[in-house]
Amino acid sequence: MSMPSAINELEIGVSLSEAVLCLQDEALDAELNRIASAIFNDANAAFKRGLHDPGQMPDAIHCAATAESYYVLSGKMGRINQADIQKLNILAALTARLFSRRALLDKQYQASAQAQLQQTQILDQIHESVITMDLAGFIISWNRGAEKLFGYDAHEVIGKNILFLYDDEDHDDLKLYDSFLEQGGREMEVRRKKKSGEVFWASLNLSPLCDSHGMPIGIIGYLSDITARKAAEDKINYLAYYDALTNLPNRSLFKQLVDNALLQSQRNNTSAAIIFIDLNRFKLINDTLGHEIGNELLRQVSSRFLTTLRENDIVARLGSDEFAIALLDINQHFHASLVVQKLLHALENAFVVEGHELRVGASIGLSVFPQDGAGADILLQKADIAMVKAKRSAGNVSGSFLFYSDNMNQSIAGRLYLESAMRKALENQEFYLVYQPKVDLASGKIIGVEALLRWHHPEKGYISPVEFIPVAEETGLILQIDEWVLETACAQAKAWQDSGIAPFRIAVNVSAREFTNNLPVRVKEALQHHQISPQWLELEITEGMLMHSSESVIAIMEQITAQDVVLALDDFGTGYSSLSYLKRFPIETLKIDRSFIQSIPTDPNDCAIASAIILMAKQLHHKVIAEGVETREQLDFLIKAGCDEVQGYLYSKPVSPEQIISLLDKNFHTEI
């Protein structure tokens, strides 16, 4: 019988190799039986397991394949030729070699599997997520850390491409793999997606995975969840650049945004405007109703501003009740004026906060790019200067606005000079007091004086209180000045008392800043320090300060009057007093402001106001004093109206302490 053709031999070799290398147990035996039957065209040709013992089958031809397997040819007894024996030997030899190769591969596989198991066990002990991929990004291994981090088991991801874990915005990472392989590693912060769909921030460290020859065969990635850290960083960044109350940019971010926008305006040759806003009456509301209501009011104000402006305008809260707005790409000044008017109009309707209807206005200053400056700092500074000027010149609380001009700078410089000079004046005793008599209309005698502050500068000479008192109030120096005035007036009372003069009231003006819970203590200490009777002292408070917080103001006033110190209400008629509160104030005297006295008796309106104040005071059992009396006609009107006391140049200008002594015994009825 001839050997099979080369094609048949190749087919048999392939089938035999596939069977030995790929099949096991019964399946392997069945396939080898089939191959043997096919080779010899004999169903009795077979592959057997066990020790080769020719004596068991004396009528068959046997050929060992391995120590524990053999081929047997029995169906051709008497017809087996030399070619069959040769084919049987070849088949057995080839099978033996294939079994030997399989044993070697099994040994190598077991060693590899053991190594892989050890590697997997090591990786599973690492808390970080460790993922290995081939060079195309297909996942090769996935440790327990990755299972915990992503929520996928290993069998769910191995063989998949890493891209399915990416957030939609993070598909650029794979472009960097080539550089990772060249440089030996790379670290970055990325967004990844969990099985649940949750997107999180991770720190990713990628390194190349190389073979024994140093050639890259894959990539190993180490990931750790940094979502909490990123959230903390975002919070810190937010606090650094945004106002937590209104969610608007703060001063720092506003300057950055404006500077960037101004570069674009410069390239486009367009103008821009900076608006500086200070709310009117906010401090009064905040102090009276509390910070929670004040905060909600600020939130509502910012919301109204945002709805009034364009999307590309920049709005910021600078602090307290101050806001800034950058108007970009404006053509002319009147465009900025129109926006400011819209902002003021947005504040007209009352704000409703916890049942309170609150109204605020605004003082607004504007500066314009490029004529007023090229950067956010200088433009904001000049808009602030204009705002201060607008606030001083405002005729009402609803609001006003002004554009910056150079003469404003000169005014600010002058005020800064006054502030510095006043500090030196306190140190160098440049301030002094003069005293203007208060005359009782019934007796014509002096019954008290008002202590008036004066300043003689060593270089500039006399400086009017009209110039320096407002600056002192703005800078807070008024507290030191008020303290000096109280101490000096009490010291003068002590001097008069020691000279044998009977007590009369020395009226001392108290600023709004000084009218706090500490004032009664300071008054008591001053009286005790100078050892004078409370009959020497009278405190004049302005009508406006009483509206800051009526209940607390009444408590302070009652502590003062409990010391037998008299209170007078100065400048009556110029503020916003509520008559329902006025009847509760422990005040002895109402002082009619000079603005209502100057035009009487020629102006019927002023006459009516003065008469009404006097009549009301009488009904409330208050004394009435009119200041600024300069003519006999004014005096006659006040006497007929029932005024109790007068003060003014008709009787005496403010004079020195020595001159007051000479006026005490004077009867002014005979002099006028």
Residue pairs with C-beta under 8 A, 6 or more apart in sequence:
1 81
1 83
1 84
2 83
3 9
3 83
3 86
3 87
4 12
4 39
4 87
12 35
12 38
12 39
13 94
15 31
15 35
16 32
16 35
16 91
16 94
16 95
16 98
17 98
19 28
19 31
19 32
19 35
20 28
20 32
20 95
20 98
20 99
20 101
20 102
21 98
21 101
21 102
21 105
23 31
29 47
29 49
32 47
32 95
33 46
33 47
35 47
35 91
36 45
36 46
36 47
36 71
36 73
36 91
37 43
37 44
37 45
37 46
39 45
39 87
39 91
40 73
40 75
40 76
40 84
40 87
40 88
42 73
42 75
42 76
43 75
44 73
44 74
44 75
45 71
45 72
45 73
45 74
45 75
46 71
46 72
47 65
47 69
47 70
47 71
47 95
48 69
48 70
48 71
48 72
49 68
49 69
50 68
50 69
50 70
51 67
51 68
52 62
52 64
52 70
54 60
54 62
57 72
57 74
59 74
59 77
60 72
60 73
60 74
60 77
61 72
61 73
61 74
61 80
61 84
61 85
61 88
62 70
62 71
62 72
62 73
63 70
63 71
63 72
63 73
63 88
63 89
63 91
63 92
64 70
64 92
64 96
65 71
65 91
65 92
65 95
65 96
65 99
66 95
66 96
66 99
69 95
69 99
70 92
71 88
71 91
71 92
71 95
73 80
73 84
73 88
76 84
119 141
120 141
120 143
123 130
123 141
123 143
123 144
123 145
124 143
124 144
124 145
126 143
126 145
127 145
128 145
128 222
128 223
128 224
129 143
129 145
129 146
129 148
129 149
129 150
129 202
129 221
129 222
129 223
129 224
130 141
130 143
130 145
130 146
130 220
130 221
130 222
130 223
131 139
131 141
131 142
131 143
131 146
131 162
131 220
131 221
131 223
132 139
132 140
132 141
132 209
132 218
132 219
132 220
132 221
133 139
133 140
133 162
133 218
133 219
133 220
133 221
134 140
134 217
134 218
134 219
135 177
135 216
135 217
135 218
135 219
136 161
137 161
137 162
137 163
137 174
137 177
137 219
138 159
138 160
138 161
138 162
139 157
139 158
139 159
139 160
139 161
139 162
140 158
140 218
141 154
141 158
142 152
142 154
142 157
142 158
143 154
146 152
146 154
146 157
146 223
147 153
147 154
149 194
149 202
149 223
149 225
150 157
150 165
150 192
150 194
150 195
151 194
151 195
151 196
152 195
162 174
163 171
163 174
165 192
165 193
166 173
166 191
166 192
166 193
167 191
167 192
167 193
167 199
169 191
170 190
170 191
170 192
173 188
173 190
173 204
176 186
176 188
176 206
177 206
177 219
179 186
180 186
180 206
180 207
180 208
180 219
181 208
181 216
181 219
184 207
184 208
185 205
185 206
185 207
185 208
186 205
186 206
187 203
187 204
187 205
187 206
188 203
188 204
188 206
189 201
189 202
189 203
189 204
189 226
189 230
190 201
190 202
190 204
191 199
191 200
191 201
191 202
192 199
192 200
192 202
192 223
193 199
193 200
194 200
200 225
200 227
201 225
201 226
201 227
201 229
201 230
202 223
202 224
202 225
202 226
203 223
203 224
203 226
204 221
204 222
204 223
205 221
205 222
205 223
206 219
206 220
206 221
206 222
207 219
207 220
207 221
207 222
208 216
208 218
208 219
208 220
209 216
209 217
209 218
209 219
209 220
210 216
210 217
211 217
238 244
240 252
241 249
241 250
241 252
241 253
242 248
242 249
242 250
242 253
243 249
243 250
243 316
243 317
245 295
245 298
245 299
245 317
246 298
246 299
246 302
246 317
248 302
248 315
248 316
248 317
248 323
249 257
249 314
249 315
249 316
249 317
250 316
250 317
250 318
250 319
251 316
251 318
251 319
251 324
253 316
254 314
254 316
254 318
254 324
254 326
254 376
254 380
255 376
255 377
255 380
256 376
257 314
257 326
258 272
258 274
258 314
258 326
258 376
258 379
258 380
259 375
259 376
261 272
261 314
261 326
261 328
262 272
262 369
262 374
262 375
262 376
264 328
265 271
265 272
265 328
265 329
265 369
266 370
266 374
268 329
270 328
270 329
270 330
270 331
271 329
271 330
271 331
271 332
271 368
271 369
271 370
272 326
272 327
272 328
272 329
272 330
272 368
272 369
273 326
273 327
273 330
273 333
273 335
273 336
273 339
273 366
273 367
273 368
273 369
274 324
274 325
274 326
274 327
274 366
274 367
274 368
274 369
274 376
274 379
274 380
274 382
274 383
275 324
275 325
275 326
275 327
275 336
275 339
275 340
275 343
275 364
275 365
275 366
275 383
276 322
276 323
276 324
276 364
276 365
276 366
276 367
276 380
276 383
276 384
276 386
276 387
277 322
277 323
277 324
277 325
277 343
277 362
277 363
277 364
277 387
278 321
278 322
278 362
278 363
278 364
278 387
278 391
279 301
279 321
279 322
279 323
279 360
279 361
279 362
280 360
280 361
280 362
280 363
280 391
280 394
280 397
280 398
280 399
281 359
281 360
281 361
281 397
282 294
282 297
282 298
282 320
282 321
282 360
283 321
284 547
284 548
285 293
285 294
285 297
285 358
285 360
286 293
286 294
286 297
286 321
287 548
287 549
288 548
288 549
289 353
289 356
289 358
293 353
293 354
293 356
293 358
296 353
296 354
297 351
297 353
297 358
297 360
298 317
298 321
300 351
300 353
301 323
301 347
301 351
301 360
302 315
302 317
302 323
304 346
304 347
305 315
305 323
305 325
305 343
305 346
306 315
307 346
308 339
308 342
308 343
308 346
309 315
309 325
309 339
312 328
312 329
313 325
313 326
313 327
313 328
314 325
314 326
314 328
315 323
315 324
315 325
316 323
316 324
316 325
317 323
317 324
318 324
324 380
324 383
325 339
325 343
326 376
327 335
327 336
327 339
330 336
333 368
333 403
336 366
336 368
337 401
340 364
340 366
340 401
343 362
343 364
344 361
344 362
344 364
344 398
344 399
344 401
347 359
347 360
347 361
347 362
347 398
347 399
348 398
350 357
350 358
350 359
351 357
351 358
351 359
351 360
352 358
361 396
361 397
361 398
361 399
362 399
363 387
363 388
363 390
363 391
363 394
363 399
363 400
363 401
364 387
364 390
364 399
364 400
364 401
364 402
365 382
365 383
365 384
365 385
365 386
365 387
365 388
365 389
365 390
365 401
365 402
365 403
365 404
366 383
366 386
366 401
366 402
366 403
366 404
367 373
367 379
367 380
367 382
367 383
367 386
367 403
367 404
368 379
368 403
368 404
369 379
372 378
372 379
372 382
372 404
373 379
373 381
373 382
382 404
382 408
382 409
383 404
385 404
385 408
385 409
385 412
386 401
386 402
386 403
386 404
386 405
386 408
387 402
388 412
389 402
389 408
389 411
390 400
390 401
390 402
391 400
392 470
393 400
393 402
394 400
402 408
415 471
415 474
418 463
418 467
418 468
418 471
419 471
419 475
419 477
421 457
422 455
422 468
422 471
422 472
422 477
422 481
423 477
424 430
425 431
425 455
425 457
426 477
426 480
426 481
426 484
428 458
430 455
430 456
430 457
430 458
431 453
431 454
431 455
431 481
431 484
432 454
432 455
432 456
433 451
433 452
433 453
433 454
433 485
433 488
433 489
433 492
433 657
434 451
434 452
434 454
434 654
434 655
434 656
435 449
435 450
435 451
435 452
435 492
435 506
435 654
435 655
435 656
435 657
435 660
436 449
436 450
436 452
436 647
436 652
436 653
436 654
436 655
437 446
437 448
437 449
437 647
437 651
437 652
437 660
437 663
438 446
438 447
438 448
438 449
438 450
438 505
438 507
438 625
438 645
438 646
438 647
439 445
439 446
439 447
439 645
439 646
439 647
439 651
439 668
440 446
440 447
440 644
440 645
441 638
441 639
441 643
441 644
441 645
441 646
442 644
443 667
443 669
444 667
444 668
444 669
444 670
445 666
445 667
445 668
446 504
446 660
446 663
446 664
446 666
446 668
447 504
447 505
447 645
448 504
448 505
448 506
448 507
448 538
448 645
449 504
449 505
449 506
449 507
449 660
450 506
450 507
450 509
450 540
450 647
450 654
451 485
451 488
451 489
451 492
451 506
451 507
451 508
451 509
452 465
452 654
453 465
453 469
453 481
453 485
454 462
454 465
454 654
455 462
455 463
455 465
455 468
456 462
456 463
457 463
469 478
471 477
472 478
472 481
473 511
473 512
473 513
476 513
478 511
478 513
478 514
479 511
479 513
479 514
482 509
482 510
482 511
482 513
482 514
483 514
483 522
485 508
485 509
486 508
486 522
486 523
486 526
487 526
487 529
487 530
489 506
489 508
489 537
490 526
490 527
490 529
490 530
490 532
490 536
490 537
491 530
492 506
492 657
493 503
493 506
493 530
493 532
493 536
493 537
494 530
494 531
494 532
495 657
496 536
496 657
496 661
497 503
497 532
497 533
497 536
499 661
501 661
501 664
503 532
503 533
503 535
503 536
504 535
504 536
504 664
505 535
505 536
505 537
505 538
505 566
506 536
506 537
506 538
507 538
507 539
507 540
507 568
508 537
508 538
508 539
508 540
509 540
509 570
510 519
510 539
510 540
510 541
511 545
512 542
512 544
512 545
512 548
515 541
515 545
515 548
515 553
515 556
516 556
517 552
517 556
519 556
519 560
520 556
520 559
520 560
520 563
523 537
523 539
523 560
523 563
523 565
524 563
527 533
527 534
527 537
527 563
527 565
534 563
534 564
534 565
535 564
537 565
537 566
538 565
538 566
538 567
538 568
538 589
539 560
539 565
539 566
539 567
539 568
540 567
540 568
540 569
540 570
540 591
541 567
541 568
541 569
541 570
542 569
542 570
542 571
542 575
543 569
543 570
543 571
543 572
543 573
543 574
543 575
543 576
543 577
544 574
544 575
544 576
545 553
546 553
546 569
546 575
546 577
546 581
546 585
547 575
547 576
547 577
547 578
550 578
550 581
553 585
554 581
554 584
554 585
554 586
557 567
557 585
557 586
557 587
558 586
560 567
561 567
561 586
566 588
566 589
567 585
567 586
567 587
567 588
567 589
568 587
568 588
568 589
568 590
568 591
568 625
569 585
569 587
569 589
569 590
569 591
570 591
570 593
571 591
571 593
572 590
572 591
572 592
572 593
572 613
573 592
573 593
573 596
573 609
573 613
574 593
574 595
579 616
582 620
583 620
587 622
588 622
588 623
589 622
589 623
589 624
589 625
589 644
589 645
590 613
590 617
590 622
590 623
590 624
590 625
591 624
591 625
591 626
591 627
592 610
592 613
592 614
592 624
592 625
592 626
592 627
592 643
593 627
593 628
594 627
594 628
594 648
595 628
596 606
596 609
596 610
596 613
597 606
597 610
597 626
597 627
597 628
597 629
597 634
597 638
597 648
598 606
598 628
598 630
599 606
600 606
600 607
600 610
600 633
600 634
600 637
600 638
601 607
601 633
601 634
601 636
601 637
607 637
610 626
610 637
610 638
610 641
611 641
613 624
614 624
614 638
614 641
614 642
614 643
615 641
615 642
617 623
617 624
618 624
618 642
623 644
623 645
624 642
624 643
624 644
624 645
625 643
625 644
625 645
625 646
625 647
626 634
626 638
626 643
626 645
626 646
626 647
626 648
627 646
627 647
627 648
628 647
628 648
629 635
629 638
629 646
629 647
629 648
629 649
629 650
629 651
630 648
630 649
630 650
631 650
632 650
632 672
634 648
634 650
635 646
635 650
635 672
638 646
650 672
651 668
651 671
651 672
652 663
655 663
